[in-house]
Amino acid sequence: MRQYIYTLRSDLLDRVVKDYIDYITNPLNEHRRGSVDEFERRFCSGYDDTPWTPTPNPLKVDQYTGETIIYNLPRPKESTAKTKIQMIVDILYRGFLNSENGAFTMKSSVLKKITDQYKYILDVLSYNLVVSITRTYTEDDKYDKTLYSIHDPKQFHLIKVDRLVKKEVDRFDKWEEEKQEERTKEIIAATSQKFVERYNHCLRQLTIDEASALSYIATEYVENTHSALSRIYTVRKISQKQNLLLSKIDDNGRLYHIGTQLQRNIKKFTNIEYSIDCKNSHPFLLVSVILNYILDGTIHINQQKEKQNASSTLLYNLIRFLLDHNGIYVHYEFSDIVCKSLKQSGLENQGIAKALERIECFNSVQADVWQYVYDAASGRVWDNFVEEFNEERSLVKQSIFASVVYSYGRRRDKKKEAEDRWLRAFINHYPTVYDYIVKIKRDLHRQCVESGRVRELSRPIVFHINEYASVEIKSKDEVLLPMIMMRLESEIFTEILRRLFNKRITCFGIHDAVAVIHSKLSVDDIKSVMMSVYAEHGLIPTLSVDYY
């Protein structure tokens, strides 16, 4: 159990505790009254000299849920209020440290585990400029979600918990452990007990040179910025061996742990020797989806492709052909290669004829599709776009793929295409590829509707493509194109890790990469294992190695 928690400066904490007690017990509290009474007094009274008497204002549990109005609550002990506030502060600050950019969401069930009055604590923390609470809304003014951020990290520091707080910390940590046990069972159900045990063993081998890492952070980052603080938090968790285990698995089979939180420039201070990743991973996975769609004429929401089947062998040979011919597809040459390959495999003439008839669909495919397959397999999809926009590579990748693949739409919006420069650039380079993406999205949506796998949302969701464009949806298909791609990626890397674990290699996955802590095999041997798994799915990736 934890011995330390994050809390506020003592003077600020005392003020928050005092304000909180008054807030929940005093109907005339200025924050409960807000500005409404002042507005009525000044603008509705005709500016006469009649003495203004403030009216009591009730507490509302949550104006967005419409819960019962409470006029006041019993006055809590100051020590009890202080403990609850410290626990909420600790949860919020850890959420801030774990976030990517300083803004984060927090499940109400987590805060409610501390106290049913968590909403009032949040209000008081907001009034005292400790946290910023931003509620986002859809275009029709419906509540979407709440984002939190920290006003000034210098207001926080670590303290050793006293007896009263320790009791609450232990209770909360025990609850978190129970939730973690539930998540671990989900991971085991999706993989296996042996896989999880080996994975956790590898994660526990992760170490870091804390002194060098902290010195680097102090040199490279401004003190108390989110970038610095989040890295310090990660470094100390690894150094203190906190939570070095699989933490959760999402609906797409993606695994999360301390390694997926580890910032790239901090890896050089760990005992990770190197990592091997698939260049242009998501554009490359899109190749598999599109080629299978061309070959089958459709895409199935429940499709579970067998490894090493006829389609994967065919696609493997196709990608090999394109790589050998610089992205230029010549149908009769490819057919000849396939025919010879099938004859060497001992397939009967009838089977050969059926296979050749099946690949006849490739003869009518436009050249930009083959160029995309070649670019993706070569790991160079983003190169042209980076040069065209003269922007950072990360921004180009996120913006283009958000507009093209991770946008949610059921019909082709010409206006959106014209206004979105990222989408327009992709269409200029790969027009037929984009046509296939639109068709695939429509096909998936149709199947979801027909099978009753469209979920109506309690509140609309807005996907922000970039600072200028967003898409609002009021219902959600259970199977989307991005999900299919992420599931394929998870399937590939789970199998890669399983085989590496069997070879007693100490490593872990970071979505589209393998981080190796220790291996008796060479880099080429590990790449060979990875390539063999990709090949079973009909894919030939470009793998890159980063040494630390």
N, C-alpha and C positions, 0 to 999 in steps of 0.2 A: 504494500500500500504506500501511497505517496506521503512524503514527509514535508514537502514544500508546495505552496500554491502561489499563484499570482494574485496580488491585491493592489489597492490604491494607496497613494500617500496618506499618512495617518490623518492629516488635517482635512483632506478631501473626503476620506472615508467617514470621518466623524460628521461632516456636513451632510453627506448623502444619507447616513443613518438617521440623523435628525429630521431631514426633509422627508424621508420615507415615512417615518412614524406620523408626522403631521399630515402628510398626503393621504394616508389611509384612514385617519381618525378624525380629521377636521374638515367638515363640509365646506368651510369658507377658505380652504387652502387656495392660494393664488393660482397655482398650477391647475387645480381642478376647475377653477372658474374660467381660466384662460382669458381671452380678450372679449368674449361675448358680452359680459356684464359691463365692461368698460365702454364698449360700443353703444350699448343701450343707454347707458348713463349720459354719454356725451352727445349722441346724435338723435336719440329718441325722446329726450326729456326737454328739448327746446332750450337747453343751456340755462334753465332757471337755477335758482339758488336752493332748491329743495334738497335737503340732505339726502345723499345717496346711501341706501342700505343694501349691502351685498346680499344676495339670496344664496341659500345653500345649493351646492351643486353635487349631484350624486356621482358616485363612482360607477363606471361601466366596465364590466369585465373585459369586453372587447367589442368595440362598436362595429367591427366587421362581421362578427358572428351573431350579433343580436342577442347576446346572453343577458341574463337578469341584471337589473340595476341594483347596486348596493349603495346605500347612503353612507354607511361608515362600517368600520371593522373594529374588533376589540383591540385595544392598545397592546402591542407586543412588548416583551421585555427588550430592553435595548441590546442586551447581549445576544438574544435570539435573532433580532433583526439584523444585527451586524454580521452574524454567522451566515445567514441566508444571502445577504448582499455579497459577502466575500465569495461565496460559492458561485453565484451568478457571474460575478466579475471574472473569476478564474475560468469559467466555461467560455465566456465571450472572448477573453484575451487569447485563449488557446485556439479558438476558432479563427481569430485574426492571424495568429502565427502559422496556422495550417493552410491558410488561403493562398491563392496564387498571386493576387494583386491587392490584398488588403480588404476587399469587400467579401462578405460571406453570408450564408444563410444559416439558420439554426432551427432545428426541429423544436416545436413547442413541447413535445413529449419529454425532451431532454431537460429543458428549463423547468417544466412542471414537476419533474422528479425532485427538484429542490424545494419548491413551494408552489402552492396554487396561486399565490399572489405575485408570481414572477412578472406579470404584465405591469404591475404598479412599480416594481423595482426598475424595470426597463424605462418606464416613464421618467422616474426620478433621475436615473443615470443620464437620460437624454437631456433633461432640464439642466443638469450640472455639467453638460458638455463633456461627458465621459465617453459615451458612444453616440454615434449618429445612426438614426433609424430612418430608413427610406422605404416607403411603401410604393411599389410600382403598380401601375394600372394599365389595362388594355385600352384600346382606342375608344371603346364605348364606356369608359370610366368604371369598369369592373375591377375589383381588387385582384391583383395577380400574386405578388409575393412580397416578403419583407427582406431587405438587405441591411446588414449591419456593417459598420466600420468604426474604427477607433480614432477619436479626435487627436489625442496626443499620447503616444506610447510612453513618454517620459513620466506620465502619471502612474505607471505601473511598476511593480518590482516584486521579486520573490521573497517570501517569508517562510520561516518554519512554523508549521501550524501548532496552535495551542490545543489544549485538551478538548475544548468544546468544538472547535472547528475540526479537529482530527476525527471526532465521532461522525460528523457529517461527511467528511472526505471519504472515510472508510465505507460508509453506507452507499455513497454514490459510486465509488470505485467498484464495490461488490456488484452493484447493478450493471455497471459498464462491463464487468467481466461476464456476467450472465448473458448480456446482449452479444458479447464477443463469442461466447460458446455457441450461441444460436447461429451466428454467421459462419463459424467454423464448420458446423454440421452441414450448412448449405454448400460450403466449398467441397467437403468430403463427398456429398451426394453427387456433385457435378464432376468430381475427379475420382479420387479414391483415398482411403485412409493412408496407404503407403505413400502416395504422391504428396499429400499434405505434410506427413512426418518428415519426408526428405526435404521438402521445400523449406519448412521451418528450421530444419537443421542447418541448411545453407544460409538462411537469413541470420541465424545466430552467430555465424562466423564473420559477419561484417564488422569491421573495426574502423576507427578513424584516428588520425593524429590531431587530437583536439587543439593543442596549443598552436600548431601551424595553421590549422583551418581558421581559428579565431583571429590569429594575427593577419591572415590574408583578408578576412572579412573586414577587419578594422581599417585596413589599408585601402581596399577597393570600394567600400561603401560608406556613405554618410551615416554617422551614428544615429540610431533610433529610427531609421527609415524601415519600411516594411521589408524591403529586400534584405537588409542586414539582419534584422531581428528574426525573420523566418529561417534564414540560413543558420543562425546561431542556435535556434530551437532544434533544427534538424541535427546539427552537429552534436548537441548535448544529448539528444535522445539516443543516437547511435553510441556515443561514448558511455552513457549510463546503462546501455542495453535495455532500453525501454521499448516495449512493443515490437520486438524484432521477430515478427511472425505474420503470416497471412492475416489481413484484417477483414477483407470482404471479397465477394465476387458479385459482379453486376449481372443484369439480365442477358448481357451479350457474352458472358463467360470471361470477362476481363477480371484479372486478379489484381488486388491492391495491397500494398505493404509499404514499409519504410523506404524501400528502394524506388518505388514510384513517386515518392515525395522528394527524393534526393536530387538537389539542384545540380545541373550539369557541371558547373565550374567548381563544385565542392568534391566531386568524385575523385579528383587527383589526390586528395588527402586521405582517401580510404584505402583499404587493401584490395580493391578491385584492380585486377591487372589490365583488363581491357574489356570492351563491349563490342558485340557484332550486331549490326542492325541492317534491316532491309531498306535500301535507299528508295525514297518515294513510295513508302509502304502502301498508303491508302490509294494513290493513283494506280499502283500496281495491282492491288486487290480488285480494283474496278475492272481491270483487264479480264480477270477470271469471270466476273459477273457478265460482262458484255459478250465475251466470246461464247460462253455457255448459252446466253440468250440468242445469239445469232444461230448457233448450232441447233438448239431445241425449238426455237421460234416462240418461246415463252419462258417465264420464270415462275417457279412454284414457291409459295410461302412456306410450305412444309417440307421443302426439298432437302433431303439428306443425301448428298452425293457419296457414293462409295469411292474410296481411294483406289488407285490403280485400275480404274475401269476404262472402257474404250474411249470415253470422252476425254479423260485426263491424259491418256496416252496421245490422243490426237492433238490436243491443245499443246502438250509439251513439244511435240514435233513441229507444230505451227510456230511457236515462239522461237524455237531453235532455228527454224528456217529464216524467220524475219531478222534475227540477230546476225545470222550468217550473210544475209543479203541487204544489210543496212536499211531495213524497214520496207523494202520493195517486195511485193508479193507477185509471183508469177504462178498462175493457177496450174498450168500443165506440169511445170517443174515440181511443184509441191505434191500434186497428185501422183506423179511418178515416184517420188520419194516414199510417199505413204504406201503405194502399191508394192514396192520392193520390200519395204519394212514388214508389211503384212504377210508377204509370201515367205520371208525368212522366218517369221514366227510360226509358220505351218498352218495358217488359216486357210480354209477351203476357198475355192474360187467364188462360191456364192456369198460367203462372208466378206470377201474382198470387194466384190461388186456392190454390196450393201453399204460398206464403209465409204467407198468412193462416191456413191450416190448421195450419201449424207453430207459429204464435204462440198458438194456442188454448190451449196449456198454461199460458200466463200468467194465464188467466182464473181458475184455481183457486189461485193463489199467495196465501199469507196476507199480511196488511197489514204485519206486522213485517219481512218480507223487503224490501218496497218502502221501508220506513222506513230499514232498514239501508243499502240502496243510496243513498238520498238523503243520509243522514248521512255515509257514506263519501265520496261524490262532493263533498259540501260541506265536507269536512275537519273534521267535528265529532263523530266517533264517540266520542272520548275525553272530550268535555266533560261529559256527564252522569255518567260514572264518576268523574272527578276531583272533581266536586261531591259525589257520593254518599259517597265514601270520605274526602274531605278529606285526600288524600295528594298527594305530588309527582307531577306528570304522568308523569315518566319511570318511576317505580315502578308506577303504574297501567298504563301501556302494556305494560311488560315482563311484569308478573304476569298480566294478563288474557290477553294473546295467548299466553303460555307455557302457560297452563292450557287455552285453547280450541283453539289451532291447533298449537302446537309441542309438545304432549304426544303421546305415542305410545301408542295403545291400539287394540285390535281389537274391543272390545265396550264397550258403555256401562255404566259403573260407577256405579250409583246412590249407593253409599256415598261415592265420591269426589266426586260432584256435591254431596252434602249437606255435606261437610266443607270443600270448597274455596270460600271466600267470593268469590274472583274469578270462578270458573266459574259460581257460582250467580248472581252479578250479571249476567253476560252472558246467561245463560239467561232471566233475568227480563225483560231488555230485548228480546232477540231469540230467542225460543224456537224458531221455525221455522228460523232461520238455523243454529242449533246442530244441529238435526235433519239439515239438509243436510250440515253438516260431518261428522257421524258417518257418514252414508251414503257420502259421498265417500271417507272414510278406509277404510271397509269395502270399497268397490269397488276402490280402489287395491290394498289388501292381497290381495283375491281374484285380481286380475290378476297380481300379482307371484308368488303361489303357483302359479297355472296356467302361468306362463311360466318358472318356475324362477328367479325373480329375488329369492329370499329367501336371505340369507346368514346362516349360523350363525356366531355370534361365538365367538371363542376364549375370551373372558371376558365376562360380562354387563356391560351399560352401564346406569348409573343416571342418569336425567334428573331434576335437581332443579327442580321447578316453582316452589317457593318454600321458605321455611324450615320449612314444616309438611308438604309433600307432595312425593313423588317417584315416578317410574315406572321400573321395572326391565325391561329387555328382554334376551332371550337370543338372539334372531335379529332381523335387520334387513331390511326391505324396501328394495330398491334405489331405489324411487320413492315418495316421501312427499309429502303435501300441502305442507309448507313448501318443499320443493325445487321443486315446480311453480311456486309463487309467486315464489321467488327467481330461477328461470330466466326467468320472464316479465319480471321487473324488469330483469334483466341484458340480455335481448334488447332491451327498450325503450330502455334508456340507452346501450347500445352503438350502436344506430342513431342516437340523438340526437347522441351525440358524433361519430359518423362524419359526419353532416350539418353539424355545427358546424365540424369540422375542414376540411371542404370549403369553408366560407365564410371560412376563415383566422381563426377565432376562437380565441384562446389561452385554453383552459379544460381542466378535467379533471373526472372524475366521482367522487362520494362515495356510491356505491350508489344512493340515491334522490334525488340532487341533482347539479346542475352548478355547479361553482365557476368563475367567470369572472375571469381575470386581466386580459385586455384584449379589447375588441371594438369594431369600428366600427359594429356594429348596436346598436340600442336594446334595452333590457330587454324591451319588448313584442315586438320582432322575435324574440328568442331564445325567449321564451315561446311564440310562434306556432310555431316549429320544434318545440318540445317537445309542444305540443298536437296538432300534425299527426301525430306518431309515435304518440301515445296513441290518436288517433282511428282510426288504421289497425288498432288492436287492439280497436276498439269502445268506447273509454274516454274519459271527459271528467273529468279530474282538477281539483282546486283547487290552483293553484301559488302558493307564497308566496316572497317575496324578502327576503333578509337582506343589508343593506348593511354593508360594513366600512370 
